Amino acid sequence: MTNEAKKKRLRVIQWGTGNVGARALRGILSHPQLELVGVHAHSADKVGKDAADLCGLGEKTGVIATNDIDALLALDADCVCYMAIGETRVYEALEDWCKILASGKNVANTAVVSMVYPPFASRKLTGPVSELCAANGVSFYSSGFDPGFTGDLIPLVLAAGCERVDSVRVAEVMDYSTYADPNFTGEFFGFGHPLDFKAPMFYPGAIKAGWGSVIELVADALGIELDEIREESERVPAPETFETDMGRIEKGTCAGVRFEVQGISDGRPVVVSSHTQRLRGDIAPQWERLTGDKSGYRIEIKGSPEFNCEIELKGDDGDHNTGIVTGTAMRVVNSIPLVCASDPGIKSILDLPLYTAAVR
């Protein structure tokens, strides 16, 4: 990107104002290369509010949230930062993307995590998006924290120091008790429901659909040929009733989940994404833990040399879940200048140069 391009303030529409979207709003408003020009809000109680009110800032911005898609897309904007829920409304998200791309705007996206690695995603998604990118000279990019940053960029950076890579394993180990998202994440994982509840996360193929993208991305980047992608999962009950920000968890209902997505080559797991999520520290003591019982990520590269890396993160309030929400938002917000400067098409981290935060 040229120095002139770096100086240009890109005009951005924020689409979605939930946990991640609100953090993205703050990030856009403080980013020296970005200018917020529009906000899409789904909830009626958010429509008509100033962007500052939706992300906890004191100084008004003059940018008012709307649900009028036509009015938003008529704005002069370079990019839409799309953070509406996607996993339970895939084709509604696709319809939104198509309208945005057709209006000549780039898309930086967190919705529908299979799009983190376009070769993995369904052609029903990538086909229309690719055609509209080419026709309108724009780009589409998806990322986040997990799937995304911790599962693709970080292990590949570590592997850059290897003579030989035998396997890659990324484990998220989290206490979800302070994550206030019972209506989506709680329902999706089945927290607070009977262990046989048909939570969407545990439908056959759902875990692969969620994290298979980073498995294939890492395998392709390292030149590993996969035979198949496997998934496994288990749930454990609450020993008694207790309260969390994820909701009230009755005794005997789901209080912890563990699952893995495994890329198999020559009969053994070679690229693995593992997740252990508890609603209290003493849940499932037999499951994996990080050093000091912290919440975060463990990244293990087997080979020569061998890497063992643990990552702990905290938000402004000291909480790890706040840190993850902020990291998810900023991984995408910080990509916007490069997405706008790239050649037209669907992008992954393998297509964009390394990018990082902009100094405020």
N, C-alpha and C positions, 0 to 999 in steps of 0.2 A: 504494500500500500504506500502511495506517495505521501510526502510531507503535507502536500495540499489536501489530500483526502483525510489525513489524520486531523487536520484543523477543522474540517467541515463538521458542523453539528448536524447529525442525522435526525430526521423527524420520525418519531416512533409513536405508534398506537399500542397501548397495553390492553390485551384482551383476556379478561379474567381477573378477579379481585379477591380470590380466596386466600388460603394460607400462603401459597407460593406467589400468587399474583400480587398480593399486597406488598410482599418483600421486593418483587420486581419493580413495582411502582417507586419505591424508595430508591432502588438502585438506578433506575432511569433518571430520576430527578436529580441525583447527585453525580451522574456520570458526565465528565467534561466534553464528551463527544456526542452526547444524545440530548434531544429535546422532546419532551412529552407533548403531544398535540391532541391526543384523544384517548378515551378510556371506554371499553365495553364492559358493562356490568349485566349479569344475568338476573340477579335478585331485584325485585321491585323496590325494596327498601334501600338499595344502593344507588338506583337511578336518580339523577339530579344532584348528587353529592359531589363536592370538590374532591379531586384526586388526593389532596392532603388529608382529608377526613377519612379516606379509605385505607390509608397506610400509616396513620398515627403521627403525621407531621402537623406542626402548628401553623406555619405560614401558608396561606391559600395559594393555589397555583393558577386559578382561573380556568382550569381544564375540568369540565363537568362530565361525569359518567352518564352514559346513555345506553339504551338497548336498540337504538335505531342503526341497524347495520348499514343501510344505504347511505345514511348521513356520514357515518364513520369512514366508509370506503370512498366517499367523495372528497375527503380531506387530502391535502397534499402531504403525503407521508412516504418515507423510504422503506419502513419495515413495520410489521405487526409482530409484537411479542405475544405469542399465543399460549395461554396457560389455563384455558378452560379444561374441565375434566374430559378425558378422552376415552378411558378404558371401558366405560359403561355406555358410551355414545360414539362409537368409532365412526360410523357413517355420517352422523351429524357433524363431527369434527371435520371429516373429509369435505363435507359440503361447505363448511366455513372456510377451510383452506382454499378450496377452489374459487370461491368468491373473492378472497383476498388476493390470490395470485392473479386472477383475471383482471383485477383493478390495477395491476402493475406494481404491487408491493411485495417485497421480500417477506419471508416468514422465519422467525426464530421460535422454536416450539418445544414444549415439554409434554404435550398430550400424545397418547398412543405410542408407547415406548418401543414397539417394534421398529419404528421409523428411526431410532438411534443408528441402525445399520440398514440402509435401504435394501441391499441385496437379500436380507433376511425377511423383510416385510412382504406382505401380500401384494401381488401385482394389481389387485383391485384398488389399493391405496397408491402405490408408486406410479402406476400407469397414468392416471389423470393428473397427478401432481407433476410428474416429469413433463408431460405434454404442455401444461400451462406454464411451467417455468421456461421452457424453450420458446413458446409463443410470445411471452411477455417480457423476456430478458431478465428474469428474476431468479432468486435461489430460495431453497427450503432447507432448513437445518434443524435437527432434533438433538437434544442432549438433556442433561440433568445431573444429579449426583449419584443416584443408584436406581435404575440403570443409568450409566453415563460415567462421569468423572472417575469415581473410585474403582469401577469395574473395567474401564477401557484405558483411559489415558495413563493413570498411575501405574498399573502393571506393565504397560508397554514402555514407559519411561524406565522402570527398573530393569526390564528385560534388555534394554539397550546396553546395559553393562555386562551382559552374559556372553560367554563363548558358546554355551550350549543351554538350551531350555528344554527340560524334560516335562515340566507341568507348571500350570499357573492356577492358584486357588485364591479367590477373594471371598472373605467372610464378613458379612455385616452382623454385628452382635449388639443388640439395642434393647434398652428399657424404653418401652413405648408408653409408659404410664403418664408421661407429661405431654403427650402428643394429643392435642384436643381436636380430634377428627373422627368422632364416633360414627357419624352418618355416612362417611365414605370409606376411609381406611378400616374403621372398626367393623363395618358390615362386610367389606371385601374380604377381610381375613377371618371373619366369624368370631371376633372377640365378644365375650359375653353371651354367646349362643351355645346350645348343646354341641358336643363334639361331633355329632353326626349331621349338624346343620350343613346344608349345601351352600357353603360360602363360595362366591364366584372364584376366589383364588384357587380353590381346590377342585374345580371342574377339570376333567382330563384335558391336558394340553395347555391349560391356562398359565401355569408357571413357566413353561417353555415359551409361550407367547410373550410373557413379560420380560424374561431375562435371556432368552435364546439369542437375542440380537447381539448382546455383548460377548456371548460365547463365540458366535461365528465371527464377529469383528476381530477379537483377539486371535482366534485361530488363523484367520486369513492373514492378519498382519504378520504373524510369526511363521507363516508357511506350513501350518499344521493341517493335514487333511483329516476331517472328522468322518467317522462312519455313521454316527447318530448322535442325537441329543436326548438324554434321559432326564426324568424328573422324579423326585421323591419328596414326601412330606409327612409330618406327624403333628398332632396337637395334644396339649395336656390340659387337665382341668384345674380350676381354682380350688385350693384346699379349704377355703372359707370365703364368705362374701366380703368384698372390699370395694372401695371407691377409687377411681382414677379419672384423669382428664379424658380418657377414652370412653368413660362411662362407668356405670355400676356393673360390677362383675359378680354374679351370684355364684355361690359354692357349686362346684361340679360343672360349670360352664367353661368355655375356652378362655384360658389366661396366658397361653403361650403357644407360639407356632414355630416350627422349624422346617425349612425346605431347602432343596438343592437342585440346581440345574447343572448337568454334567455333560460336557462334550467328550465323546468317547472316540478314541483312536487305538487301533490294534487291541481292542478289548479292555482298555483301561481308561479311567478318567484323566484327561490331560488339561482341560480348561474347565474350572468349576466356579460357580457362583453360589455361595451358601448364605443362608439367612437364619438367624436365631433371634426371635423377638419375644420378649417377656413383658408382662404388665406389672411385675414386681420382682425384686432381686432374688427372692428365694424360689421362684418358679423354676421347675426342671433343673435342679442342680447338676444333673448328669450331662446337660448340654454344654456346648462350647462357651467359654468365657475369655475375655481379654485380661491382660495383666491388670491387677488391682480392681477387677470387676468394673472397669470403665465401659462406657458405650462408645462404639466406633467401628473401625474396620481392621482386619488383619489380612495382609497381602503376602502370600508365600510363593516365591519362585524357586522351584527345584531345578537344579542344573549346575553350571559352573560359571561364576560362583553362585551360591545359594543366597537368596534374599528373604529376610523375614522382617516385615514392616508393620507396625501398628500405628493407626491414626486415630487420635482423639480430637474432637472438635466441639466448640462451644459457641453459642450465640451471644449477643450483647447482654442477655440476662443470665449467662452462665450455663444455660441448659443445652444439652446436646441436640435435642429435637429442634430447637430454634436454629441451631447451627446448620442442621441438615436442610431445613426449609430455606434458609438464606443461601446456602451453597447451591441448592437446586436452582433457585431463581437467578443467582449471579452467574452461574455457568452459562446460562443462555443469554442474559443481558450483556455480558462481556463479549459475547460472540458477535453481536450485531454489526459492529464496524466491518469485520471480516466477511460476514455473510453478505452485506450490501456491496462489498468490493469484489466479491468472487465472480467467476464466470457463471452463467445461468445453469441451473440444474439442482438435483437433490444432493445434499452434502452429508458426509459423516466426518468424524475427526480425522479420518485418513485423507480427506480432501482439502481440509483447511490448514493453514500454517498454525503453529503453536500460538495461542493467545492467552492473555492473562488480564488481571485487573488494570484499570486505568487509574493513575494517581489523581486523587481528588484535590 
